Amino acid sequence: MKFVSYRIKDDVVHYKIFINIENHEELLIEVRYKTLNGIHETLQKTITNLPEFPAKKYFGNTNPAFL
C-alpha cells in the first residue's frame, strides 16, 4: 500500500492509495482517514511491528503542510 496523493472536497480530505494485490492486480482507491485507521487497526491484529498510525487532527487538517 502506498500513499499517492489527496484531494479535498467539501472540507473533507480523501487520500488516494495505491495497492498491489498478490495476483499482480493493482488498485487505486480513494479513502478517508477513518477508513485508513480501520485498516491499520485490522492489520495490527496480525502484524505486531506496525508503526503507530498518525493521530487525527481536528483543526488545520486540510493544510497542505500537514497533509
PyMOL Python script that loads the backbone (N, CA, C, O; Angstrom):
from pymol import cmd

cmd.read_pdbstr("""\
ATOM      1  N   MET A   1       0.849  -1.157   0.000  1.00  0.00           N
ATOM      2  CA  MET A   1       0.000   0.000   0.000  1.00  0.00           C
ATOM      3  C   MET A   1       0.901   1.227   0.000  1.00  0.00           C
ATOM      4  O   MET A   1       1.895   1.276   0.724  1.00  0.00           O
ATOM      5  N   LYS A   2       0.549   2.219  -0.816  1.00  0.00           N
ATOM      6  CA  LYS A   2       1.375   3.413  -0.924  1.00  0.00           C
ATOM      7  C   LYS A   2       0.484   4.643  -1.093  1.00  0.00           C
ATOM      8  O   LYS A   2      -0.422   4.659  -1.926  1.00  0.00           O
ATOM      9  N   PHE A   3       0.755   5.654  -0.302  1.00  0.00           N
ATOM     10  CA  PHE A   3       0.044   6.918  -0.420  1.00  0.00           C
ATOM     11  C   PHE A   3       0.475   7.588  -1.715  1.00  0.00           C
ATOM     12  O   PHE A   3       1.670   7.695  -1.992  1.00  0.00           O
ATOM     13  N   VAL A   4      -0.505   8.047  -2.525  1.00  0.00           N
ATOM     14  CA  VAL A   4      -0.196   8.672  -3.803  1.00  0.00           C
ATOM     15  C   VAL A   4      -0.433  10.172  -3.739  1.00  0.00           C
ATOM     16  O   VAL A   4       0.447  10.961  -4.085  1.00  0.00           O
ATOM     17  N   SER A   5      -1.610  10.563  -3.299  1.00  0.00           N
ATOM     18  CA  SER A   5      -1.949  11.980  -3.221  1.00  0.00           C
ATOM     19  C   SER A   5      -3.220  12.130  -2.395  1.00  0.00           C
ATOM     20  O   SER A   5      -3.668  11.181  -1.751  1.00  0.00           O
ATOM     21  N   TYR A   6      -3.780  13.297  -2.418  1.00  0.00           N
ATOM     22  CA  TYR A   6      -5.029  13.539  -1.714  1.00  0.00           C
ATOM     23  C   TYR A   6      -5.817  14.603  -2.466  1.00  0.00           C
ATOM     24  O   TYR A   6      -5.284  15.305  -3.325  1.00  0.00           O
ATOM     25  N   ARG A   7      -7.093  14.707  -2.125  1.00  0.00           N
ATOM     26  CA  ARG A   7      -7.909  15.808  -2.626  1.00  0.00           C
ATOM     27  C   ARG A   7      -8.849  16.212  -1.508  1.00  0.00           C
ATOM     28  O   ARG A   7      -9.210  15.405  -0.652  1.00  0.00           O
ATOM     29  N   ILE A   8      -9.234  17.463  -1.534  1.00  0.00           N
ATOM     30  CA  ILE A   8     -10.138  17.988  -0.524  1.00  0.00           C
ATOM     31  C   ILE A   8     -11.452  18.330  -1.207  1.00  0.00           C
ATOM     32  O   ILE A   8     -11.483  19.088  -2.176  1.00  0.00           O
ATOM     33  N   LYS A   9     -12.535  17.763  -0.693  1.00  0.00           N
ATOM     34  CA  LYS A   9     -13.864  18.011  -1.236  1.00  0.00           C
ATOM     35  C   LYS A   9     -14.780  18.356  -0.067  1.00  0.00           C
ATOM     36  O   LYS A   9     -14.932  17.566   0.865  1.00  0.00           O
ATOM     37  N   ASP A  10     -15.379  19.518  -0.119  1.00  0.00           N
ATOM     38  CA  ASP A  10     -16.280  19.970   0.955  1.00  0.00           C
ATOM     39  C   ASP A  10     -15.592  19.910   2.319  1.00  0.00           C
ATOM     40  O   ASP A  10     -16.184  19.447   3.294  1.00  0.00           O
ATOM     41  N   ASP A  11     -14.352  20.373   2.387  1.00  0.00           N
ATOM     42  CA  ASP A  11     -13.558  20.395   3.618  1.00  0.00           C
ATOM     43  C   ASP A  11     -13.285  19.011   4.200  1.00  0.00           C
ATOM     44  O   ASP A  11     -13.000  18.889   5.391  1.00  0.00           O
ATOM     45  N   VAL A  12     -13.367  17.980   3.383  1.00  0.00           N
ATOM     46  CA  VAL A  12     -13.058  16.610   3.808  1.00  0.00           C
ATOM     47  C   VAL A  12     -11.897  16.107   2.957  1.00  0.00           C
ATOM     48  O   VAL A  12     -11.915  16.231   1.732  1.00  0.00           O
ATOM     49  N   VAL A  13     -10.892  15.542   3.613  1.00  0.00           N
ATOM     50  CA  VAL A  13      -9.715  15.031   2.910  1.00  0.00           C
ATOM     51  C   VAL A  13      -9.971  13.596   2.464  1.00  0.00           C
ATOM     52  O   VAL A  13     -10.401  12.752   3.249  1.00  0.00           O
ATOM     53  N   HIS A  14      -9.698  13.339   1.192  1.00  0.00           N
ATOM     54  CA  HIS A  14      -9.791  11.997   0.614  1.00  0.00           C
ATOM     55  C   HIS A  14      -8.377  11.620   0.154  1.00  0.00           C
ATOM     56  O   HIS A  14      -7.787  12.299  -0.686  1.00  0.00           O
ATOM     57  N   TYR A  15      -7.848  10.536   0.712  1.00  0.00           N
ATOM     58  CA  TYR A  15      -6.495  10.087   0.397  1.00  0.00           C
ATOM     59  C   TYR A  15      -6.540   9.078  -0.745  1.00  0.00           C
ATOM     60  O   TYR A  15      -7.373   8.171  -0.757  1.00  0.00           O
ATOM     61  N   LYS A  16      -5.632   9.249  -1.706  1.00  0.00           N
ATOM     62  CA  LYS A  16      -5.520   8.294  -2.810  1.00  0.00           C
ATOM     63  C   LYS A  16      -4.397   7.321  -2.462  1.00  0.00           C
ATOM     64  O   LYS A  16      -3.259   7.714  -2.206  1.00  0.00           O
ATOM     65  N   ILE A  17      -4.757   6.037  -2.463  1.00  0.00           N
ATOM     66  CA  ILE A  17      -3.843   4.975  -2.048  1.00  0.00           C
ATOM     67  C   ILE A  17      -3.693   3.961  -3.186  1.00  0.00           C
ATOM     68  O   ILE A  17      -4.680   3.530  -3.782  1.00  0.00           O
ATOM     69  N   PHE A  18      -2.461   3.594  -3.472  1.00  0.00           N
ATOM     70  CA  PHE A  18      -2.162   2.589  -4.492  1.00  0.00           C
ATOM     71  C   PHE A  18      -1.905   1.267  -3.788  1.00  0.00           C
ATOM     72  O   PHE A  18      -1.119   1.204  -2.843  1.00  0.00           O
ATOM     73  N   ILE A  19      -2.573   0.201  -4.253  1.00  0.00           N
ATOM     74  CA  ILE A  19      -2.455  -1.110  -3.614  1.00  0.00           C
ATOM     75  C   ILE A  19      -2.039  -2.151  -4.652  1.00  0.00           C
ATOM     76  O   ILE A  19      -2.632  -2.239  -5.727  1.00  0.00           O
ATOM     77  N   ASN A  20      -1.011  -2.940  -4.317  1.00  0.00           N
ATOM     78  CA  ASN A  20      -0.621  -4.114  -5.111  1.00  0.00           C
ATOM     79  C   ASN A  20      -1.220  -5.337  -4.451  1.00  0.00           C
ATOM     80  O   ASN A  20      -1.080  -5.522  -3.242  1.00  0.00           O
ATOM     81  N   ILE A  21      -1.891  -6.178  -5.233  1.00  0.00           N
ATOM     82  CA  ILE A  21      -2.514  -7.382  -4.712  1.00  0.00           C
ATOM     83  C   ILE A  21      -1.680  -8.587  -5.161  1.00  0.00           C
ATOM     84  O   ILE A  21      -0.968  -8.516  -6.163  1.00  0.00           O
ATOM     85  N   GLU A  22      -1.772  -9.677  -4.423  1.00  0.00           N
ATOM     86  CA  GLU A  22      -0.947 -10.868  -4.680  1.00  0.00           C
ATOM     87  C   GLU A  22      -0.927 -11.323  -6.135  1.00  0.00           C
ATOM     88  O   GLU A  22       0.133 -11.679  -6.650  1.00  0.00           O
ATOM     89  N   ASN A  23      -2.057 -11.317  -6.797  1.00  0.00           N
ATOM     90  CA  ASN A  23      -2.119 -11.831  -8.173  1.00  0.00           C
ATOM     91  C   ASN A  23      -1.744 -10.753  -9.193  1.00  0.00           C
ATOM     92  O   ASN A  23      -2.187 -10.797 -10.341  1.00  0.00           O
ATOM     93  N   HIS A  24      -0.934  -9.797  -8.773  1.00  0.00           N
ATOM     94  CA  HIS A  24      -0.389  -8.733  -9.615  1.00  0.00           C
ATOM     95  C   HIS A  24      -1.438  -7.717 -10.080  1.00  0.00           C
ATOM     96  O   HIS A  24      -1.186  -6.932 -10.994  1.00  0.00           O
ATOM     97  N   GLU A  25      -2.586  -7.737  -9.459  1.00  0.00           N
ATOM     98  CA  GLU A  25      -3.562  -6.696  -9.751  1.00  0.00           C
ATOM     99  C   GLU A  25      -3.164  -5.442  -8.995  1.00  0.00           C
ATOM    100  O   GLU A  25      -2.531  -5.506  -7.942  1.00  0.00           O
ATOM    101  N   GLU A  26      -3.543  -4.310  -9.547  1.00  0.00           N
ATOM    102  CA  GLU A  26      -3.247  -3.039  -8.903  1.00  0.00           C
ATOM    103  C   GLU A  26      -4.526  -2.238  -8.780  1.00  0.00           C
ATOM    104  O   GLU A  26      -5.355  -2.224  -9.690  1.00  0.00           O
ATOM    105  N   LEU A  27      -4.680  -1.571  -7.647  1.00  0.00           N
ATOM    106  CA  LEU A  27      -5.857  -0.748  -7.406  1.00  0.00           C
ATOM    107  C   LEU A  27      -5.424   0.646  -6.980  1.00  0.00           C
ATOM    108  O   LEU A  27      -4.421   0.811  -6.286  1.00  0.00           O
ATOM    109  N   LEU A  28      -6.178   1.631  -7.395  1.00  0.00           N
ATOM    110  CA  LEU A  28      -6.020   2.984  -6.893  1.00  0.00           C
ATOM    111  C   LEU A  28      -7.347   3.333  -6.240  1.00  0.00           C
ATOM    112  O   LEU A  28      -8.370   3.453  -6.915  1.00  0.00           O
ATOM    113  N   ILE A  29      -7.323   3.495  -4.920  1.00  0.00           N
ATOM    114  CA  ILE A  29      -8.556   3.767  -4.198  1.00  0.00           C
ATOM    115  C   ILE A  29      -8.478   5.139  -3.540  1.00  0.00           C
ATOM    116  O   ILE A  29      -7.394   5.690  -3.351  1.00  0.00           O
ATOM    117  N   GLU A  30      -9.625   5.671  -3.201  1.00  0.00           N
ATOM    118  CA  GLU A  30      -9.707   6.951  -2.527  1.00  0.00           C
ATOM    119  C   GLU A  30     -10.495   6.739  -1.243  1.00  0.00           C
ATOM    120  O   GLU A  30     -11.656   6.331  -1.279  1.00  0.00           O
ATOM    121  N   VAL A  31      -9.867   7.015  -0.115  1.00  0.00           N
ATOM    122  CA  VAL A  31     -10.486   6.748   1.180  1.00  0.00           C
ATOM    123  C   VAL A  31     -10.276   7.913   2.135  1.00  0.00           C
ATOM    124  O   VAL A  31      -9.413   8.766   1.925  1.00  0.00           O
ATOM    125  N   ARG A  32     -11.080   7.928   3.182  1.00  0.00           N
ATOM    126  CA  ARG A  32     -10.959   8.939   4.221  1.00  0.00           C
ATOM    127  C   ARG A  32     -10.103   8.405   5.365  1.00  0.00           C
ATOM    128  O   ARG A  32      -9.800   7.214   5.423  1.00  0.00           O
ATOM    129  N   TYR A  33      -9.723   9.287   6.259  1.00  0.00           N
ATOM    130  CA  TYR A  33      -8.876   8.939   7.401  1.00  0.00           C
ATOM    131  C   TYR A  33      -9.459   7.772   8.189  1.00  0.00           C
ATOM    132  O   TYR A  33      -8.742   6.835   8.543  1.00  0.00           O
ATOM    133  N   LYS A  34     -10.753   7.830   8.462  1.00  0.00           N
ATOM    134  CA  LYS A  34     -11.396   6.799   9.284  1.00  0.00           C
ATOM    135  C   LYS A  34     -11.210   5.407   8.676  1.00  0.00           C
ATOM    136  O   LYS A  34     -10.970   4.441   9.401  1.00  0.00           O
ATOM    137  N   THR A  35     -11.318   5.302   7.365  1.00  0.00           N
ATOM    138  CA  THR A  35     -11.137   4.012   6.691  1.00  0.00           C
ATOM    139  C   THR A  35      -9.695   3.534   6.818  1.00  0.00           C
ATOM    140  O   THR A  35      -9.452   2.363   7.108  1.00  0.00           O
ATOM    141  N   LEU A  36      -8.736   4.437   6.601  1.00  0.00           N
ATOM    142  CA  LEU A  36      -7.327   4.059   6.743  1.00  0.00           C
ATOM    143  C   LEU A  36      -7.006   3.620   8.162  1.00  0.00           C
ATOM    144  O   LEU A  36      -6.271   2.654   8.370  1.00  0.00           O
ATOM    145  N   ASN A  37      -7.554   4.325   9.130  1.00  0.00           N
ATOM    146  CA  ASN A  37      -7.340   3.961  10.524  1.00  0.00           C
ATOM    147  C   ASN A  37      -7.935   2.581  10.815  1.00  0.00           C
ATOM    148  O   ASN A  37      -7.334   1.793  11.545  1.00  0.00           O
ATOM    149  N   GLY A  38      -9.095   2.286  10.260  1.00  0.00           N
ATOM    150  CA  GLY A  38      -9.714   0.974  10.429  1.00  0.00           C
ATOM    151  C   GLY A  38      -8.876  -0.137   9.820  1.00  0.00           C
ATOM    152  O   GLY A  38      -8.758  -1.216  10.400  1.00  0.00           O
ATOM    153  N   ILE A  39      -8.295   0.119   8.657  1.00  0.00           N
ATOM    154  CA  ILE A  39      -7.407  -0.866   8.023  1.00  0.00           C
ATOM    155  C   ILE A  39      -6.201  -1.116   8.921  1.00  0.00           C
ATOM    156  O   ILE A  39      -5.787  -2.257   9.123  1.00  0.00           O
ATOM    157  N   HIS A  40      -5.649  -0.041   9.450  1.00  0.00           N
ATOM    158  CA  HIS A  40      -4.488  -0.156  10.335  1.00  0.00           C
ATOM    159  C   HIS A  40      -4.823  -0.981  11.574  1.00  0.00           C
ATOM    160  O   HIS A  40      -4.045  -1.850  11.970  1.00  0.00           O
ATOM    161  N   GLU A  41      -5.971  -0.716  12.185  1.00  0.00           N
ATOM    162  CA  GLU A  41      -6.380  -1.473  13.377  1.00  0.00           C
ATOM    163  C   GLU A  41      -6.554  -2.952  13.068  1.00  0.00           C
ATOM    164  O   GLU A  41      -6.209  -3.800  13.890  1.00  0.00           O
ATOM    165  N   THR A  42      -7.084  -3.268  11.898  1.00  0.00           N
ATOM    166  CA  THR A  42      -7.243  -4.666  11.486  1.00  0.00           C
ATOM    167  C   THR A  42      -5.890  -5.328  11.278  1.00  0.00           C
ATOM    168  O   THR A  42      -5.680  -6.463  11.704  1.00  0.00           O
ATOM    169  N   LEU A  43      -4.973  -4.624  10.627  1.00  0.00           N
ATOM    170  CA  LEU A  43      -3.644  -5.178  10.384  1.00  0.00           C
ATOM    171  C   LEU A  43      -2.874  -5.405  11.682  1.00  0.00           C
ATOM    172  O   LEU A  43      -2.088  -6.348  11.776  1.00  0.00           O
ATOM    173  N   GLN A  44      -3.090  -4.553  12.681  1.00  0.00           N
ATOM    174  CA  GLN A  44      -2.397  -4.700  13.958  1.00  0.00           C
ATOM    175  C   GLN A  44      -2.717  -6.024  14.650  1.00  0.00           C
ATOM    176  O   GLN A  44      -1.942  -6.494  15.483  1.00  0.00           O
ATOM    177  N   LYS A  45      -3.834  -6.613  14.315  1.00  0.00           N
ATOM    178  CA  LYS A  45      -4.214  -7.887  14.936  1.00  0.00           C
ATOM    179  C   LYS A  45      -3.315  -9.037  14.483  1.00  0.00           C
ATOM    180  O   LYS A  45      -3.178 -10.037  15.188  1.00  0.00           O
ATOM    181  N   THR A  46      -2.702  -8.892  13.299  1.00  0.00           N
ATOM    182  CA  THR A  46      -1.855  -9.971  12.785  1.00  0.00           C
ATOM    183  C   THR A  46      -0.406  -9.552  12.563  1.00  0.00           C
ATOM    184  O   THR A  46       0.476 -10.407  12.474  1.00  0.00           O
ATOM    185  N   ILE A  47      -0.150  -8.265  12.475  1.00  0.00           N
ATOM    186  CA  ILE A  47       1.213  -7.778  12.256  1.00  0.00           C
ATOM    187  C   ILE A  47       1.616  -6.975  13.490  1.00  0.00           C
ATOM    188  O   ILE A  47       1.027  -5.933  13.779  1.00  0.00           O
ATOM    189  N   THR A  48       2.609  -7.456  14.205  1.00  0.00           N
ATOM    190  CA  THR A  48       2.925  -6.863  15.505  1.00  0.00           C
ATOM    191  C   THR A  48       3.847  -5.649  15.444  1.00  0.00           C
ATOM    192  O   THR A  48       3.878  -4.869  16.395  1.00  0.00           O
ATOM    193  N   ASN A  49       4.590  -5.465  14.371  1.00  0.00           N
ATOM    194  CA  ASN A  49       5.571  -4.380  14.336  1.00  0.00           C
ATOM    195  C   ASN A  49       5.150  -3.211  13.434  1.00  0.00           C
ATOM    196  O   ASN A  49       6.004  -2.537  12.857  1.00  0.00           O
ATOM    197  N   LEU A  50       3.875  -2.975  13.315  1.00  0.00           N
ATOM    198  CA  LEU A  50       3.412  -1.832  12.525  1.00  0.00           C
ATOM    199  C   LEU A  50       3.731  -0.530  13.254  1.00  0.00           C
ATOM    200  O   LEU A  50       3.636  -0.467  14.479  1.00  0.00           O
ATOM    201  N   PRO A  51       4.106   0.507  12.509  1.00  0.00           N
ATOM    202  CA  PRO A  51       4.307   1.797  13.171  1.00  0.00           C
ATOM    203  C   PRO A  51       2.970   2.365  13.644  1.00  0.00           C
ATOM    204  O   PRO A  51       1.908   1.948  13.181  1.00  0.00           O
ATOM    205  N   GLU A  52       3.035   3.305  14.556  1.00  0.00           N
ATOM    206  CA  GLU A  52       1.815   3.951  15.048  1.00  0.00           C
ATOM    207  C   GLU A  52       1.125   4.697  13.911  1.00  0.00           C
ATOM    208  O   GLU A  52       1.777   5.259  13.031  1.00  0.00           O
ATOM    209  N   PHE A  53      -0.190   4.691  13.946  1.00  0.00           N
ATOM    210  CA  PHE A  53      -0.968   5.435  12.954  1.00  0.00           C
ATOM    211  C   PHE A  53      -1.044   6.895  13.410  1.00  0.00           C
ATOM    212  O   PHE A  53      -1.247   7.152  14.596  1.00  0.00           O
ATOM    213  N   PRO A  54      -0.886   7.850  12.496  1.00  0.00           N
ATOM    214  CA  PRO A  54      -0.932   9.265  12.893  1.00  0.00           C
ATOM    215  C   PRO A  54      -2.263   9.619  13.561  1.00  0.00           C
ATOM    216  O   PRO A  54      -3.326   9.171  13.131  1.00  0.00           O
ATOM    217  N   ALA A  55      -2.186  10.412  14.595  1.00  0.00           N
ATOM    218  CA  ALA A  55      -3.386  10.839  15.305  1.00  0.00           C
ATOM    219  C   ALA A  55      -4.230  11.763  14.434  1.00  0.00           C
ATOM    220  O   ALA A  55      -3.713  12.481  13.578  1.00  0.00           O
ATOM    221  N   LYS A  56      -5.515  11.730  14.666  1.00  0.00           N
ATOM    222  CA  LYS A  56      -6.424  12.594  13.931  1.00  0.00           C
ATOM    223  C   LYS A  56      -6.239  14.033  14.405  1.00  0.00           C
ATOM    224  O   LYS A  56      -6.065  14.293  15.596  1.00  0.00           O
ATOM    225  N   LYS A  57      -6.279  14.947  13.462  1.00  0.00           N
ATOM    226  CA  LYS A  57      -6.148  16.365  13.764  1.00  0.00           C
ATOM    227  C   LYS A  57      -7.470  17.033  13.419  1.00  0.00           C
ATOM    228  O   LYS A  57      -7.952  16.910  12.293  1.00  0.00           O
ATOM    229  N   TYR A  58      -8.052  17.729  14.364  1.00  0.00           N
ATOM    230  CA  TYR A  58      -9.374  18.320  14.161  1.00  0.00           C
ATOM    231  C   TYR A  58      -9.320  19.718  13.572  1.00  0.00           C
ATOM    232  O   TYR A  58     -10.255  20.124  12.881  1.00  0.00           O
ATOM    233  N   PHE A  59      -8.256  20.464  13.823  1.00  0.00           N
ATOM    234  CA  PHE A  59      -8.124  21.816  13.290  1.00  0.00           C
ATOM    235  C   PHE A  59      -6.868  21.891  12.433  1.00  0.00           C
ATOM    236  O   PHE A  59      -5.804  21.425  12.840  1.00  0.00           O
ATOM    237  N   GLY A  60      -6.990  22.472  11.259  1.00  0.00           N
ATOM    238  CA  GLY A  60      -5.846  22.574  10.363  1.00  0.00           C
ATOM    239  C   GLY A  60      -5.555  21.304   9.598  1.00  0.00           C
ATOM    240  O   GLY A  60      -4.478  21.165   9.017  1.00  0.00           O
ATOM    241  N   ASN A  61      -6.495  20.375   9.586  1.00  0.00           N
ATOM    242  CA  ASN A  61      -6.246  19.083   8.939  1.00  0.00           C
ATOM    243  C   ASN A  61      -6.295  19.138   7.416  1.00  0.00           C
ATOM    244  O   ASN A  61      -5.968  18.147   6.763  1.00  0.00           O
ATOM    245  N   THR A  62      -6.692  20.262   6.832  1.00  0.00           N
ATOM    246  CA  THR A  62      -6.673  20.393   5.370  1.00  0.00           C
ATOM    247  C   THR A  62      -5.513  21.267   4.910  1.00  0.00           C
ATOM    248  O   THR A  62      -5.412  21.589   3.726  1.00  0.00           O
ATOM    249  N   ASN A  63      -4.646  21.651   5.827  1.00  0.00           N
ATOM    250  CA  ASN A  63      -3.471  22.445   5.496  1.00  0.00           C
ATOM    251  C   ASN A  63      -2.503  21.566   4.707  1.00  0.00           C
ATOM    252  O   ASN A  63      -2.114  20.503   5.191  1.00  0.00           O
ATOM    253  N   PRO A  64      -2.105  21.985   3.501  1.00  0.00           N
ATOM    254  CA  PRO A  64      -1.189  21.159   2.686  1.00  0.00           C
ATOM    255  C   PRO A  64       0.106  20.797   3.403  1.00  0.00           C
ATOM    256  O   PRO A  64       0.644  19.713   3.175  1.00  0.00           O
ATOM    257  N   ALA A  65       0.622  21.677   4.266  1.00  0.00           N
ATOM    258  CA  ALA A  65       1.845  21.359   5.006  1.00  0.00           C
ATOM    259  C   ALA A  65       1.621  20.186   5.960  1.00  0.00           C
ATOM    260  O   ALA A  65       2.531  19.389   6.190  1.00  0.00           O
ATOM    261  N   PHE A  66       0.424  20.081   6.511  1.00  0.00           N
ATOM    262  CA  PHE A  66       0.101  18.962   7.404  1.00  0.00           C
ATOM    263  C   PHE A  66      -0.114  17.680   6.618  1.00  0.00           C
ATOM    264  O   PHE A  66       0.362  16.616   7.013  1.00  0.00           O
ATOM    265  N   LEU A  67      -0.833  17.780   5.505  1.00  0.00           N
ATOM    266  CA  LEU A  67      -1.147  16.592   4.721  1.00  0.00           C
ATOM    267  C   LEU A  67       0.095  16.027   4.071  1.00  0.00           C
ATOM    268  O   LEU A  67       0.020  15.019   3.368  1.00  0.00           O
TER     269      LEU A  67
END
""", "prot")
cmd.dss("prot")
cmd.show_as("cartoon", "prot")
cmd.util.cbc("prot")
cmd.orient("prot")
